[in-house]
Amino acid sequence: MTRFAYLFEGLTVRRVIGVTVICFAAALGVRWFFTNTILDLMRIALCIGYTSMVLVTIAGNLRDSTIPREARQILAIVIGSFLGTILAGLLRGLNLSHMFTERLWGVSMTMGLGIGIGCVVVGAAIFRERQARNEARLHRAEAERSQLERNMLEAKMQLMQAQVEPHFLFNTLANVQHLVETDPPAASRMLDSLIHYLRAALPQMREAATNLGREVDMARAFLEIHRVRMGSRLEYSIDVPMSLRPMAFPPMMLISLVENAIKHGIDPCCDCGSILVRATTSAGALTVSVTDTGAGIVPKAGGGLGLSNIRERLRALHGPAARLTLEENSPRGVVASIQVPVPEGAPAAAAQAKAA
């Protein structure tokens, strides 16, 4: 018998209660057309309802592809109404010949009402099931589309991360080679900073997320490399509270702002410039800014590859909750800021920290 158990899948208590309520409502609705008592009508309705419910469940679970499932269920309603009417008559003590001769009109009306009400109920159930299947199919398609978009975005972001000035490595090595001949101690300092930078940068080039502390360490090593190269032309400071270092922050974005401040801000114009890296939190958002005293905002500064990549990656990671802003610094230079939402569950101390 267990191999036929699948035929009765769906005969739940909830369904039995639902059919009982429908039978009670049907009995109340037709009591004016019959001389039977309400209890008698309820018994007839339950016989038809329960019989039809069992047959409809079996018909819906049959593994038969030749007849559509909906057609099998409608046929089950007709058969269930017929058998339920006969069962109700037998329970009342009527014999079959009496039911189909003297009481044929009443039996036919009962069967008709059972078929009509049953078809309406099953039709509504079929409509809901079809709607649910369509919604599930739509959700699956949407989930597959979203997954594909995420995969494409991840691949795109990895490509973007790999585009963060890779040629600076070769320039740095060329500077090291030159300093080895002209200033060995400076060459040693630059090489040491390069090692620290690569130790921080290489793992993060392959990661989708990291924390602010690691990004700051990488930015510090990057700035040290350029300070050795630029000498007294570059000064920098970092103002990031220890409580904010564990907070999540997108990889390779801070280094892009620092590189942009040097390349487009201080390098082209200044005999001496400074860069300030700062992090604060406010209203559930983490703001990391890079302030320089360089050339200021020029058309090229907002349209470079690095800043465009940052905007696209922020949009992909956080939607409208994250943003990149560029503002004029007084008396000169640029303040570039990245704002991202503070992750849920972040330590209270980190969420409330303020930079001096």
FENFEN-V851373 format. One line per field, one symbol per residue. psi: psi as a letter, one per 40 degrees, with the letter a starting at -180 (. if undefined). burial: + if it has 24 or more other ideal C-beta (glycine too) atoms within 12 Angstrom, else -. A space follows every 10 residues. Layout:
# FENFEN-V851373
psi = ???
burial = ???
This chain:
# FENFEN-V851373
psi = ddeedddehe gidddddddd ddddddddde deeieiiddd dddddddddd dddddddddd ehghedhidd dddddddddd dddddddddd deeiidddde cdfddddddd dddddddddd dddddddddd dddddddddd dddddddddd dddddddddd deeggdeddd dddddddddd ddgddddddd dddddddddd dddedeieia iddddddddd ddddddddde beehiiihgh ideedeiihh iedddddddd dddecddedi dhiihhhihi ihfeihhhih hifaeahidd deeidddddd dddddddeae eiihihihih eiaihhhhhi ihiieiiddd deihi.
burial = ---------+ ----+---+- -++--++--+ ---+-----+ ++++++++++ ++++++++++ -+------+- -+++++++++ +++++++++- -+-+----+- --+--++--+ +-+++-+++- ++--++---- ---------- ---------- ------+--+ +-+++--+-- -+--++--+- -----++-++ +-++--++-+ +--++--+++ ++++++++++ ++++++++++ --++-+-+-+ +-++++++++ ++++++++++ +++++++--+ --++++++++ +---++++++ +++++++--- +--++++-++ ++++-+++-- -+++-+--+- --++++++++ +++--+---+ +-+---
